[in-house]
């Protein structure tokens, strides 16, 4: 195993941005920068032995300072949507940024992926570990309490990228952490035009329907017979143009799946993503109750890595998480972190060929 450091650039505040690359004995590489603690590259082989970068992103610092699509980004303090950009906690109403219709999305206007992080790293014989951490001060993003937060990335010799989240706050607050990497397993990796012919399987029988601005209605609906039925492997394109549980035509995926076998006492495999032309397959494991499948709907960005243009359906995100808007929805999993308590969570992306 090995960890290398290189200069990535300078941010607008004059901070040196450093790139850290982890490489295992099989040749798999994963790179990160301390600006946003984002994943910039994931280099894995296909069945033909050709290594390609399957993570969407940028080649320079400046775009990562904005990074509206959240390429490779850890999301916090509260991922996904909060309806009407407000919530009540301990009898007090907190108002957040309305940056997605009337919702607050992924923390609002100041996102965690636009902040600089402290970095620690450790090298071991069978795995390497890098830890990005920062303190989110009381009132940041409109949220209560000083939150000490870290995201740990581990690359092992089993071609597993392990993501560990840890947080503790000095006041009651709300949390929902995820990672927003866009994956493309096709020929060319991130340069492959779209993921529509790539296949997905999800361990879920139900999902949380949403209204016209993508806020959950509070219901939990069965997905059998709908465009969201991924209980068996299915090409992403096969659901486009078909209907959800309400008869609405699905034009792209941005849905939270209610993951089965959520016992709360360990991680389990919740999804698989594969490309038949390259033989690449990614397995997703988590201890979280939900996962947002997002297919880069309406993306249109020039000047990305290798000069590539990223368009609609150019990648797929597998965002392990709590349910969206859980803080405002009775019956959804708990979204409150009590003062002095520690939150921990793990997600694993395992890469193989078939």
Secondary structure, DSSP 8 states (H G I E B T S, - for coil): -EEEEEEEEE-TTS-EEEEEEEE-TTS-EEEEESBTT-EEEEEEE-TTS-EEE-B---SSHHHHTT-TT-TT-EE-SB-SEEGGGEEEETTEEEE----BTTBEETTSSS-GGGSB-EEEEEE-SSEEEEEEEEEE-TTGGG--S-EEEEEEEEEETTSEEEEEEEEEESS-EE-B-EE---B--STTGGGSS--TTSEEEESEEEE--B-TTS-B-S--EE-TTSTT--SS-EEGGGTTTSB-TTS-B-SS-EEEEEES---SSS-EEEEEEEETTTTEEEEEEESSSEEEEE--TT--B-S-GGG--B-TTS-BEEEEES-TTGGGSTTS---EE-TT-EEEEEEEEEEEE-
